[in-house]
Amino acid sequence: MQLILNGEQREFSGVVTLADLVSQLGLDPRKVAVERNLEIVPRSSYRTTALAGDDRLEIVHFIGGG
């Protein structure tokens, strides 16, 4: 499936839901915020949010530091 992730078109296989994508990217779902087609997706909906080809996703990963 082709998705536009952070402005870059990328190909993913085995990805059905937003939770699948976050997992495949190796990200901790507790530390990311996701926007899908200009709408923020609540973390509680990652497992039920189905992805479609050419969805536009922006993923922000929170990193702590000092």
C-alpha positions in Angstrom: 0.0 0.0 0.0 1.3 3.4 -0.9 1.0 6.1 1.8 2.3 9.6 2.0 4.1 9.7 5.3 5.5 13.1 6.5 5.4 14.4 3.0 7.1 11.4 1.4 5.4 8.7 -0.7 6.3 5.3 0.7 5.3 1.7 0.1 4.2 -0.5 3.0 3.2 -4.1 3.1 1.1 -5.9 5.7 -0.3 -2.6 7.0 -4.1 -2.5 7.5 -4.6 -0.2 10.5 -2.8 2.8 11.9 -1.6 0.6 14.8 0.0 -1.7 12.2 1.9 1.2 10.7 3.1 2.6 14.0 4.4 -0.9 14.9 6.1 -1.4 11.6 7.9 1.9 12.0 9.1 0.7 15.4 7.5 3.6 17.2 5.9 3.5 20.7 2.3 4.4 20.2 2.3 6.2 23.6 4.9 8.6 22.3 3.5 9.6 18.9 0.8 11.9 17.6 -0.8 11.0 14.2 -2.7 13.2 11.8 -4.5 11.3 9.0 -5.8 13.3 6.0 -5.7 16.6 8.1 -7.5 15.1 11.1 -5.8 14.2 14.4 -6.4 10.5 15.2 -7.0 9.7 18.9 -4.6 7.2 20.3 -7.5 5.0 21.4 -8.5 4.7 17.7 -5.2 3.5 16.2 -6.3 -0.2 16.2 -9.6 0.6 14.5 -8.4 3.2 12.0 -8.1 1.5 8.6 -5.6 2.9 6.2 -6.3 3.4 2.5 -3.9 3.9 -0.4 -2.6 7.5 -0.7 -3.7 8.4 2.8 -1.7 11.4 4.0 -0.2 10.9 7.4 1.9 13.1 9.6 3.5 11.3 12.6 5.3 13.3 15.3 7.5 11.3 17.7 7.9 12.9 21.2 11.5 12.8 22.5 12.4 13.8 26.0 15.6 15.5 26.9 17.2 18.3 28.7 
